[in-house]
Amino acid sequence: MSVLIRVATPEDASLLPDIERSAGHLFREIVGLEWIADDHVMTVDQHLPAILAKSAWVACEEGAPVGFLSAERTLDILHIREVSVLASVMGRGIGRRLIQSAIAAANELGLFALTLTTFRDVPWNEPYYQRLGFGTLAAADLDQRLATILADEVCAGLPGDRRCAMRLNLVLMSSPG
């Protein structure tokens, strides 16, 4: 089946928490992170700011969302807050296509980079994003915004030694002439 990627609408917001919940069940397989499968997901109200700012995308199959990417723009960077795909359709490149859509949008807006925070030792986290071109930032290379995000994640219960921030620098094309 064909998957369409589009900008999310407010009507999509109520469907996104269930997608994140479905994706979160994979954490049951990760020692020490099993609890994440039953943890809180982004609420409808937490999705709406990104949707209204047109920095959220959904992957739809037969008209129904099966995945999403939620981001926020800060100055000249697009920060990815969450990427989730229904467990039943994982492994088909939907997450990659959502990230490509965010990259294309960031390029169109003239932004310099995309950032995100993720787990170091989860196969569909840091290693996956590295394959997509993101680089892991050393602690000394974190700006205040990313350092604060990581610190907030630790305060929320995520293990700091397993978290990292990543960045994908965008190549801006200047027009000839």
C-alpha positions in Angstrom: 0.0 0.0 0.0 1.1 3.5 -0.7 1.9 5.9 2.1 1.3 9.6 1.7 3.3 12.1 3.9 1.6 15.4 4.5 1.6 18.3 7.0 -0.5 17.3 10.0 -3.8 19.1 10.7 -5.7 19.7 14.0 -8.0 16.8 13.1 -5.0 14.4 13.2 -4.1 15.4 16.8 -6.4 13.0 18.5 -4.9 10.0 16.6 -1.3 10.7 17.3 -1.1 9.5 21.0 -2.2 6.0 20.0 0.5 5.9 17.3 3.1 6.9 19.8 1.8 4.3 22.3 2.0 1.6 19.7 5.6 2.5 18.8 6.5 2.6 22.5 5.7 -1.0 22.9 9.1 -1.9 21.3 10.8 -0.6 24.5 9.5 -3.8 26.3 12.5 -5.5 24.5 15.1 -3.1 25.9 16.6 -4.0 29.3 16.1 -1.2 31.8 13.8 0.8 29.5 10.7 -1.6 29.6 8.8 1.0 31.6 8.7 3.4 28.7 6.2 1.1 27.0 3.7 2.1 29.6 4.8 5.7 30.1 3.0 8.9 29.2 2.9 9.9 25.5 2.4 13.4 24.1 -1.2 14.6 24.6 -3.5 16.0 22.0 -2.8 19.5 23.5 0.9 18.9 23.3 0.7 18.1 19.6 -1.3 21.1 18.6 1.4 23.8 18.8 3.6 21.9 16.3 0.5 21.2 14.1 -0.5 24.9 14.1 3.1 25.9 13.4 3.1 23.5 10.4 6.1 21.6 11.9 4.3 18.3 12.3 3.8 15.7 9.6 1.8 12.5 9.3 2.2 9.4 7.2 -1.1 8.2 6.0 -2.2 4.9 4.6 -5.7 4.7 3.1 -6.3 8.1 4.5 -5.5 7.2 8.1 -2.4 8.3 10.0 0.1 5.5 10.7 3.0 7.6 11.7 4.0 11.2 12.7 6.9 13.5 13.2 6.5 16.4 15.6 9.1 19.2 15.6 9.5 22.8 16.8 11.5 25.6 15.2 13.9 27.5 17.3 15.7 30.3 15.5 17.5 28.6 12.6 17.0 25.0 13.7 14.2 22.5 13.5 14.2 20.3 16.6 12.5 16.9 16.2 10.5 16.2 19.4 9.0 12.8 18.4 8.9 10.4 15.5 6.5 7.4 15.9 5.2 4.8 13.6 2.5 2.2 14.3 4.2 -1.1 15.2 2.1 -2.9 12.6 3.8 -0.9 9.7 7.3 -0.5 11.0 10.2 -1.5 8.8 8.7 0.0 5.7 10.7 3.3 5.6 7.9 5.4 7.0 10.0 7.0 9.7 12.8 7.8 7.2 10.2 9.4 4.9 8.9 11.5 7.7 12.4 12.7 8.5 13.0 13.4 4.9 9.9 15.6 4.8 11.1 17.5 7.9 14.5 18.0 6.2 12.9 19.3 3.0 10.7 21.7 5.0 13.8 22.9 7.0 15.7 23.5 3.7 12.7 25.4 2.3 12.7 27.6 5.4 16.4 28.3 5.1 17.2 26.6 8.4 20.7 25.4 9.1 20.1 22.1 10.9 17.8 19.6 12.5 18.4 18.4 16.1 17.0 15.7 18.3 17.6 13.8 21.5 17.5 10.0 21.7 18.8 6.9 23.3 22.4 5.8 22.5 21.9 2.1 22.8 18.5 1.5 21.2 18.8 0.2 17.6 16.0 2.4 16.2 17.5 5.5 17.9 21.1 6.8 17.7 22.3 4.1 15.2 19.3 4.7 13.0 19.7 8.5 13.0 23.4 8.1 12.3 22.5 6.1 9.1 20.3 9.1 8.1 23.2 11.5 8.5 22.8 12.8 12.0 25.9 13.2 14.1 26.1 12.6 17.8 27.2 15.7 19.7 29.7 15.5 22.5 28.7 17.1 25.8 31.2 20.0 25.1 29.4 20.7 21.7 25.9 21.1 23.2 24.3 24.5 23.0 22.3 25.7 26.0 19.0 24.6 24.4 20.1 21.0 23.8 21.7 20.8 27.3 18.5 22.0 28.8 16.4 19.4 26.9 18.7 16.6 28.0 18.6 17.8 31.6 14.8 18.0 31.5 14.6 14.5 30.2 16.7 13.3 33.1 14.4 15.1 35.5 11.5 13.3 33.8 13.1 9.9 34.6 15.1 9.1 31.5 18.6 7.7 32.2 21.1 10.5 31.3 23.9 8.1 30.6 21.8 6.5 27.8 20.7 9.8 26.2 22.4 11.9 23.6 21.8 14.9 21.3 22.2 14.7 17.6 22.4 17.2 14.8 22.1 17.1 11.0 23.6 20.1 9.3 21.8 21.2 6.2 23.6 22.4 3.1 22.0 25.6 2.0 22.0 26.2 -1.7 22.5 29.7 -2.9 20.9 30.7 -6.1 23.3 31.6 -8.9 23.9 35.1 -9.9 
